[in-house]
């Protein structure tokens, strides 16, 4: 996934219904996060089980919606995050990597205490 270095990335931390469309996700960004969905930021949404992500991005008169699903394991999210958190580019790439650093099923039990 190619994203500009200066793009801000926001993770909406409450679980989101993955059936939501671009329009419904835009309403969530506007009304819940109080942000403009066409400002060029990337907005991430996760499902309840933690194995699916949707990313909403606007550029040059069009929205793009990415969807990512792990076949095994779960993505790692901060346990104490509330509402929305801004992520670094490095954290975003780490989150999307389908290796032992992004899946709970591959982590050791002592590494899990700060994540859900």
MMTF fields as JSON, N, C-alpha, C and O atoms, coordinates in Angstrom:
{
  "mmtfVersion": "1.0.0",
  "mmtfProducer": "UNKNOWN",
  "numBonds": 463,
  "numAtoms": 464,
  "numGroups": 116,
  "numChains": 1,
  "numModels": 1,
  "chainsPerModel": [1],
  "groupsPerChain": [116],
  "chainIdList": ["A"],
  "bondAtomList": [4, 2, 8, 6, 12, 10, 16, 14, 20, 18, 24, 22, 28, 26, 32, 30, 36, 34, 40, 38, 44, 42, 48, 46, 52, 50, 56, 54, 60, 58, 64, 62, 68, 66, 72, 70, 76, 74, 80, 78, 84, 82, 88, 86, 92, 90, 96, 94, 100, 98, 104, 102, 108, 106, 112, 110, 116, 114, 120, 118, 124, 122, 128, 126, 132, 130, 136, 134, 140, 138, 144, 142, 148, 146, 152, 150, 156, 154, 160, 158, 164, 162, 168, 166, 172, 170, 176, 174, 180, 178, 184, 182, 188, 186, 192, 190, 196, 194, 200, 198, 204, 202, 208, 206, 212, 210, 216, 214, 220, 218, 224, 222, 228, 226, 232, 230, 236, 234, 240, 238, 244, 242, 248, 246, 252, 250, 256, 254, 260, 258, 264, 262, 268, 266, 272, 270, 276, 274, 280, 278, 284, 282, 288, 286, 292, 290, 296, 294, 300, 298, 304, 302, 308, 306, 312, 310, 316, 314, 320, 318, 324, 322, 328, 326, 332, 330, 336, 334, 340, 338, 344, 342, 348, 346, 352, 350, 356, 354, 360, 358, 364, 362, 368, 366, 372, 370, 376, 374, 380, 378, 384, 382, 388, 386, 392, 390, 396, 394, 400, 398, 404, 402, 408, 406, 412, 410, 416, 414, 420, 418, 424, 422, 428, 426, 432, 430, 436, 434, 440, 438, 444, 442, 448, 446, 452, 450, 456, 454, 460, 458],
  "bondOrderList": [1, 1, 1, 1, 1, 1, 1, 1, 1, 1, 1, 1, 1, 1, 1, 1, 1, 1, 1, 1, 1, 1, 1, 1, 1, 1, 1, 1, 1, 1, 1, 1, 1, 1, 1, 1, 1, 1, 1, 1, 1, 1, 1, 1, 1, 1, 1, 1, 1, 1, 1, 1, 1, 1, 1, 1, 1, 1, 1, 1, 1, 1, 1, 1, 1, 1, 1, 1, 1, 1, 1, 1, 1, 1, 1, 1, 1, 1, 1, 1, 1, 1, 1, 1, 1, 1, 1, 1, 1, 1, 1, 1, 1, 1, 1, 1, 1, 1, 1, 1, 1, 1, 1, 1, 1, 1, 1, 1, 1, 1, 1, 1, 1, 1, 1],
  "groupList": [{"groupName": "UNK", "atomNameList": ["N", "CA", "C", "O"], "elementList": ["N", "C", "C", "O"], "formalChargeList": [0, 0, 0, 0], "bondAtomList": [1, 0, 2, 1, 3, 2], "bondOrderList": [1, 1, 2], "singleLetterCode": "X", "chemCompType": "L-PEPTIDE LINKING"}],
  "groupTypeList": [0, 0, 0, 0, 0, 0, 0, 0, 0, 0, 0, 0, 0, 0, 0, 0, 0, 0, 0, 0, 0, 0, 0, 0, 0, 0, 0, 0, 0, 0, 0, 0, 0, 0, 0, 0, 0, 0, 0, 0, 0, 0, 0, 0, 0, 0, 0, 0, 0, 0, 0, 0, 0, 0, 0, 0, 0, 0, 0, 0, 0, 0, 0, 0, 0, 0, 0, 0, 0, 0, 0, 0, 0, 0, 0, 0, 0, 0, 0, 0, 0, 0, 0, 0, 0, 0, 0, 0, 0, 0, 0, 0, 0, 0, 0, 0, 0, 0, 0, 0, 0, 0, 0, 0, 0, 0, 0, 0, 0, 0, 0, 0, 0, 0, 0, 0],
  "groupIdList": [1, 2, 3, 4, 5, 6, 7, 8, 9, 10, 11, 12, 13, 14, 15, 16, 17, 18, 19, 20, 21, 22, 23, 24, 25, 26, 27, 28, 29, 30, 31, 32, 33, 34, 35, 36, 37, 38, 39, 40, 41, 42, 43, 44, 45, 46, 47, 48, 49, 50, 51, 52, 53, 54, 55, 56, 57, 58, 59, 60, 61, 62, 63, 64, 65, 66, 67, 68, 69, 70, 71, 72, 73, 74, 75, 76, 77, 78, 79, 80, 81, 82, 83, 84, 85, 86, 87, 88, 89, 90, 91, 92, 93, 94, 95, 96, 97, 98, 99, 100, 101, 102, 103, 104, 105, 106, 107, 108, 109, 110, 111, 112, 113, 114, 115, 116],
  "secStructList": [7, 7, 7, 7, 6, 6, 7, 7, 3, 3, 3, 3, 7, 1, 7, 7, 7, 6, 6, 7, 7, 2, 2, 2, 2, 2, 2, 2, 2, 2, 2, 6, 1, 7, 7, 7, 6, 6, 1, 1, 7, 3, 3, 3, 3, 3, 7, 6, 6, 1, 1, 3, 3, 3, 3, 3, 3, 3, 3, 6, 6, 3, 3, 3, 3, 3, 3, 3, 3, 7, 1, 1, 1, 7, 5, 7, 7, 5, 6, 6, 7, 7, 1, 3, 3, 3, 3, 7, 2, 2, 2, 2, 2, 2, 2, 2, 7, 7, 1, 6, 6, 6, 5, 4, 4, 4, 1, 7, 4, 4, 4, 7, 6, 6, 5, 7],
  "xCoordList": [0.843, 0.0, 0.895, 1.706, 0.751, 1.565, 0.79, -0.29, 1.362, 0.744, 1.811, 2.963, 1.443, 2.416, 2.985, 2.306, 4.225, 4.897, 4.236, 4.326, 3.575, 2.983, 1.526, 0.892, 0.988, -0.405, -0.58, 0.228, -1.649, -1.984, -2.876, -3.721, -2.666, -3.405, -4.128, -3.514, -5.441, -6.247, -6.913, -7.511, -6.801, -7.476, -8.667, -8.51, -9.864, -11.086, -11.117, -11.279, -10.964, -10.736, -11.961, -11.812, -13.179, -14.313, -14.556, -14.302, -15.038, -15.324, -16.357, -17.307, -16.154, -17.014, -17.566, -16.857, -18.804, -19.426, -18.743, -18.776, -18.132, -17.382, -18.289, -17.791, -19.597, -20.519, -20.741, -21.382, -20.227, -20.424, -19.741, -18.651, -20.419, -19.926, -19.102, -18.939, -18.6, -17.839, -18.686, -18.208, -19.932, -20.798, -21.012, -20.937, -21.278, -21.511, -20.246, -20.311, -19.103, -17.834, -17.532, -16.997, -17.869, -17.691, -18.542, -18.098, -19.758, -20.639, -20.026, -20.069, -19.456, -18.803, -17.64, -17.473, -16.837, -15.692, -16.189, -15.637, -17.221, -17.745, -18.41, -18.111, -19.313, -20.132, -19.478, -19.594, -18.803, -18.217, -16.83, -16.527, -15.991, -14.619, -14.497, -13.468, -15.547, -15.546, -14.401, -13.751, -14.166, -13.134, -13.776, -14.858, -13.104, -13.582, -13.005, -11.784, -13.827, -13.296, -12.569, -11.863, -12.729, -12.042, -10.78, -10.302, -10.241, -9.053, -7.751, -6.679, -7.809, -6.599, -5.97, -4.882, -6.635, -6.12, -6.617, -7.583, -5.955, -6.346, -7.046, -6.51, -8.236, -9.01, -9.136, -9.585, -8.74, -8.804, -9.945, -10.233, -10.583, -11.67, -11.414, -10.945, -11.723, -11.496, -12.801, -13.759, -12.831, -14.029, -13.883, -12.827, -14.949, -14.983, -13.956, -13.314, -13.801, -12.875, -11.411, -10.522, -11.148, -9.771, -9.035, -7.815, -9.745, -9.058, -9.33, -8.873, -10.076, -10.388, -10.152, -10.383, -9.685, -9.472, -10.057, -10.015, -10.605, -10.985, -10.257, -10.118, -9.795, -9.116, -9.84, -10.088, -10.175, -10.865, -9.916, -9.297, -9.811, -8.891, -9.51, -10.138, -9.324, -9.84, -8.681, -7.799, -8.694, -7.704, -8.275, -8.944, -8.017, -8.367, -9.776, -9.946, -10.761, -12.173, -12.686, -13.691, -12.029, -12.561, -12.129, -11.071, -12.981, -12.67, -12.098, -12.455, -11.212, -10.675, -10.971, -10.795, -11.419, -11.702, -10.892, -11.083, -9.985, -9.185, -9.763, -10.287, -9.663, -10.177, -9.107, -8.57, -8.803, -7.774, -8.312, -8.856, -8.153, -8.645, -7.543, -6.951, -7.283, -6.339, -7.075, -8.172, -6.484, -7.082, -6.899, -7.744, -5.775, -5.508, -4.994, -4.284, -5.358, -4.863, -5.652, -6.697, -5.132, -5.778, -4.734, -3.56, -5.181, -4.319, -4.139, -4.995, -3.034, -2.735, -3.149, -2.701, -4.008, -4.463, -4.173, -4.198, -3.901, -3.666, -4.922, -6.021, -4.774, -5.914, -6.576, -7.802, -5.787, -6.339, -6.735, -7.092, -6.679, -7.054, -8.556, -9.348, -8.938, -10.343, -10.734, -10.165, -11.684, -12.174, -11.353, -11.651, -10.329, -9.516, -8.075, -7.828, -7.141, -5.727, -5.039, -5.369, -4.092, -3.286, -2.102, -1.405, -1.89, -0.811, 0.321, 0.103, 1.531, 2.669, 2.673, 2.039, 3.381, 3.524, 4.152, 3.767, 5.115, 5.796, 4.829, 4.835, 4.0, 3.023, 2.007, 1.607, 1.594, 0.652, 1.246, 0.579, 2.471, 3.122, 3.299, 3.145, 3.621, 3.775, 2.452, 2.41, 1.373, 0.051, -0.354, -0.93, -0.062, -0.481, 0.425, 0.048, 1.602, 2.499, 1.89, 1.55, 1.757, 1.171, 2.266, 2.473, 2.939, 3.987, 3.788, 2.741, 4.755, 4.597, 4.42, 4.005, 4.719, 4.6, 3.207, 2.911, 2.352, 1.036, -0.111, -1.269, 0.181, -0.886, -0.757, 0.322, -1.83, -1.824, -1.471, -0.768, -1.949, -1.713, -0.231, 0.159, 0.594, 2.019, 2.84, 4.054, 2.199, 2.926, 3.03, 2.214, 4.025, 4.201, 3.277, 2.975, 2.82, 1.869, 2.324, 1.491, 3.612, 4.08, 4.06, 4.172, 3.921, 3.843, 2.415, 2.227, 1.418, 0.025, -0.591, -1.713, 0.083, -0.561, -1.069, -1.995, -0.513, -0.973, -1.809, -2.105, -2.196, -2.921, -4.168, -4.266, -5.128, -6.333, -6.532, -7.496],
  "yCoordList": [-1.165, 0.0, 1.236, 1.419, 2.065, 3.27, 4.453, 4.794, 5.069, 6.251, 7.326, 7.011, 8.59, 9.676, 9.74, 9.387, 10.187, 10.272, 11.256, 11.093, 12.273, 13.294, 13.009, 13.832, 11.88, 11.55, 11.159, 10.415, 11.67, 11.276, 10.038, 9.913, 9.126, 7.868, 7.783, 7.896, 7.584, 7.49, 6.123, 5.655, 5.491, 4.222, 4.494, 4.967, 4.191, 4.27, 2.989, 1.905, 3.095, 1.917, 1.078, -0.134, 1.65, 0.756, -0.182, 0.199, -1.387, -2.307, -1.711, -1.052, -1.955, -1.427, -2.591, -3.56, -2.488, -3.473, -3.392, -2.344, -4.475, -4.472, -4.451, -4.417, -4.472, -4.342, -2.885, -2.6, -1.966, -0.537, -0.138, -0.606, 0.738, 1.203, 2.485, 2.993, 2.985, 4.236, 5.369, 6.139, 5.463, 6.547, 6.487, 7.509, 5.294, 5.147, 5.417, 6.02, 4.982, 5.259, 6.758, 7.289, 7.441, 8.902, 9.599, 10.561, 9.117, 9.684, 9.462, 10.357, 8.277, 8.01, 8.962, 9.488, 9.187, 10.097, 11.5, 12.171, 11.947, 13.301, 13.481, 14.429, 12.57, 12.765, 12.267, 12.916, 11.143, 10.574, 11.144, 11.524, 11.204, 11.689, 13.196, 13.778, 13.83, 15.283, 15.698, 16.722, 14.879, 15.167, 15.169, 14.616, 15.79, 15.839, 14.647, 14.546, 13.747, 12.563, 12.87, 12.009, 14.078, 14.399, 15.241, 15.889, 15.236, 16.049, 15.343, 15.903, 14.139, 13.463, 12.551, 12.023, 12.353, 11.434, 10.023, 9.829, 9.055, 7.657, 7.266, 7.481, 6.693, 6.285, 4.77, 4.17, 4.153, 2.7, 2.316, 3.01, 1.199, 0.655, -0.835, -1.505, -1.355, -2.77, -3.449, -2.793, -4.768, -5.501, -5.97, -5.808, -6.551, -6.999, -8.098, -8.103, -9.017, -10.138, -9.744, -10.486, -8.602, -8.145, -8.776, -8.64, -9.47, -10.095, -9.39, -9.852, -8.268, -7.532, -6.043, -5.5, -5.393, -3.942, -3.37, -4.002, -2.163, -1.384, -0.056, 0.511, 0.43, 1.721, 2.597, 2.182, 3.805, 4.769, 5.92, 6.479, 6.268, 7.321, 8.095, 7.513, 9.408, 10.265, 10.963, 11.526, 10.919, 11.659, 11.968, 11.129, 13.13, 13.558, 13.151, 12.408, 13.629, 13.43, 12.0, 11.674, 11.143, 9.787, 9.193, 9.517, 8.32, 7.575, 6.223, 5.646, 5.737, 4.386, 3.668, 4.234, 2.431, 1.62, 0.333, -0.469, 0.153, -1.072, -1.974, -1.507, -3.274, -4.264, -5.33, -5.846, -5.654, -6.662, -7.63, -7.219, -8.936, -9.97, -11.002, -11.51, -11.3, -12.355, -13.686, -13.791, -14.689, -16.022, -16.698, -17.48, -16.386, -16.93, -15.809, -14.915, -15.865, -14.878, -13.59, -13.495, -12.581, -11.282, -10.184, -10.389, -9.013, -7.842, -7.407, -7.663, -6.757, -6.294, -4.827, -3.985, -4.529, -3.174, -2.822, -3.692, -1.561, -1.108, -1.327, -0.998, -1.872, -2.199, -0.957, -0.901, 0.036, 1.202, 2.343, 3.423, 2.124, 3.174, 3.433, 2.497, 4.695, 5.053, 5.994, 7.079, 5.605, 6.47, 6.398, 5.608, 7.207, 7.286, 7.601, 8.444, 6.929, 7.234, 7.549, 6.973, 8.457, 8.748, 7.788, 7.638, 7.153, 6.174, 6.753, 7.589, 6.299, 6.674, 5.79, 4.735, 6.224, 5.42, 4.068, 3.037, 4.09, 2.856, 1.888, 0.692, 2.405, 1.568, 1.0, -0.158, 1.805, 1.358, 0.207, -0.802, 0.356, -0.717, -1.97, -3.091, -1.765, -2.882, -3.613, -4.843, -2.843, -3.425, -4.27, -5.345, -3.804, -4.507, -5.667, -6.489, -5.743, -6.844, -8.15, -8.258, -9.116, -10.398, -11.337, -12.425, -10.898, -11.738, -11.827, -11.429, -12.331, -12.574, -11.307, -11.397, -10.137, -8.904, -8.293, -7.378, -8.758, -8.146, -9.061, -8.643, -10.291, -11.223, -11.706, -12.131, -11.646, -12.115, -13.588, -14.014, -14.376, -15.821, -16.167, -17.27, -15.256, -15.526, -14.919, -15.115, -14.182, -13.541, -14.465, -15.367, -14.227, -14.979, -14.403, -13.211, -15.204, -14.735, -13.489, -12.637, -13.351, -12.174, -10.903, -9.808, -11.015, -9.845, -9.329, -8.226, -10.039, -9.711, -8.797, -8.331, -8.523, -7.828, -6.437, -5.98, -5.72, -4.374, -4.32, -3.232, -5.469, -5.495, -6.36, -7.229, -6.095, -6.921, -7.447, -8.167],
  "zCoordList": [0.0, 0.0, 0.0, 0.908, -0.995, -1.093, -0.535, -1.017, 0.488, 1.075, 1.247, 1.546, 1.06, 1.204, 2.62, 3.584, 2.74, 4.042, 4.996, 6.213, 4.46, 5.325, 5.688, 6.348, 5.28, 5.566, 7.03, 7.585, 7.651, 9.015, 8.94, 8.054, 9.891, 9.926, 11.26, 12.321, 11.198, 12.4, 12.475, 11.506, 13.64, 13.9, 14.801, 15.926, 14.3, 15.108, 15.928, 15.369, 17.238, 18.072, 18.417, 18.577, 18.545, 18.817, 17.625, 16.483, 17.877, 16.765, 15.808, 16.229, 14.525, 13.475, 12.647, 12.378, 12.258, 11.386, 10.017, 9.372, 9.576, 8.322, 7.086, 5.961, 7.279, 6.143, 5.771, 4.76, 6.563, 6.3, 4.991, 4.663, 4.263, 2.97, 3.136, 4.246, 2.039, 2.038, 2.627, 3.46, 2.194, 2.667, 4.18, 4.861, 4.7, 6.135, 6.937, 8.009, 6.434, 7.12, 7.106, 8.079, 6.016, 5.962, 7.011, 7.637, 7.203, 8.237, 9.617, 10.461, 9.856, 11.141, 11.37, 12.471, 10.337, 10.461, 10.78, 11.652, 10.084, 10.287, 11.636, 12.361, 11.975, 13.165, 14.45, 15.49, 14.394, 15.606, 15.888, 17.019, 14.856, 15.044, 14.884, 15.226, 14.363, 14.133, 13.211, 13.426, 12.174, 11.181, 9.803, 9.609, 8.859, 7.49, 6.724, 6.609, 6.2, 5.517, 4.209, 3.683, 3.679, 2.419, 2.636, 1.704, 3.856, 4.135, 3.779, 4.005, 3.234, 2.794, 3.825, 3.597, 4.962, 5.975, 5.69, 4.952, 6.276, 6.16, 7.454, 8.541, 7.342, 8.503, 8.519, 7.542, 9.625, 9.778, 10.714, 11.69, 10.393, 11.199, 11.378, 10.458, 12.569, 12.852, 13.227, 13.634, 13.088, 13.497, 14.937, 15.549, 15.472, 16.871, 17.141, 18.192, 16.207, 16.41, 16.237, 16.656, 15.633, 15.464, 14.303, 14.206, 13.411, 12.287, 10.953, 9.907, 10.985, 9.764, 9.965, 11.046, 8.897, 8.88, 7.605, 6.55, 7.71, 6.54, 6.643, 7.727, 5.502, 5.443, 4.433, 3.301, 4.847, 4.001, 3.711, 4.617, 2.42, 2.011, 0.848, -0.036, 0.864, -0.199, -0.897, -0.249, -2.23, -3.017, -4.396, -4.998, -4.875, -6.224, -6.655, -7.622, -5.949, -6.285, -6.192, -6.823, -5.427, -5.271, -3.931, -3.39, -3.421, -2.21, -2.596, -3.623, -1.759, -1.886, -0.585, 0.494, -0.678, 0.495, 0.391, -0.524, 1.35, 1.402, 2.469, 3.48, 2.234, 3.182, 3.357, 2.377, 4.592, 4.865, 5.906, 6.931, 5.629, 6.538, 6.753, 5.8, 8.015, 8.35, 8.349, 8.896, 7.745, 7.747, 9.101, 9.536, 9.765, 11.103, 11.986, 11.525, 13.257, 14.214, 14.192, 13.548, 14.915, 15.043, 14.932, 15.24, 14.484, 14.509, 15.958, 16.805, 16.23, 17.582, 17.7, 16.921, 18.681, 18.938, 20.387, 21.257, 20.648, 22.013, 22.843, 22.398, 24.031, 24.891, 25.472, 25.57, 25.858, 26.549, 25.613, 26.083, 24.31, 23.364, 23.446, 23.545, 23.404, 23.532, 22.399, 22.28, 21.575, 20.513, 19.258, 18.362, 19.178, 17.971, 18.359, 19.221, 17.727, 17.973, 16.652, 15.615, 16.699, 15.521, 15.519, 16.523, 14.4, 14.271, 13.44, 12.563, 13.728, 12.896, 11.644, 11.618, 10.626, 9.397, 9.728, 9.175, 10.63, 11.013, 11.701, 11.411, 12.612, 13.301, 12.308, 12.424, 11.342, 10.323, 9.509, 9.282, 9.079, 8.308, 9.161, 8.677, 10.423, 11.355, 11.536, 11.572, 11.647, 11.831, 10.627, 10.795, 9.424, 8.22, 7.829, 6.995, 8.416, 8.088, 8.6, 9.778, 7.735, 8.138, 8.639, 8.102, 9.653, 10.228, 11.739, 12.251, 12.433, 13.87, 14.7, 15.856, 14.156, 14.925, 14.851, 15.619, 13.969, 13.833, 14.237, 14.202, 14.616, 14.946, 16.382, 16.797, 17.136, 18.517, 18.585, 19.501, 17.626, 17.668, 17.599, 17.984, 17.122, 16.993, 18.124, 18.172, 19.041, 20.129, 21.334, 21.52, 22.127, 23.368, 24.438, 24.394, 25.391, 26.418, 27.174, 27.483, 27.481, 28.219, 27.371, 27.921, 26.062, 25.177, 25.07, 24.557, 25.512, 25.296, 26.346, 26.147, 27.445, 28.548, 28.228, 28.898, 27.228, 26.912, 25.644, 25.152, 25.104, 23.833, 23.955, 24.821, 23.052, 22.991, 21.584, 21.325]
}
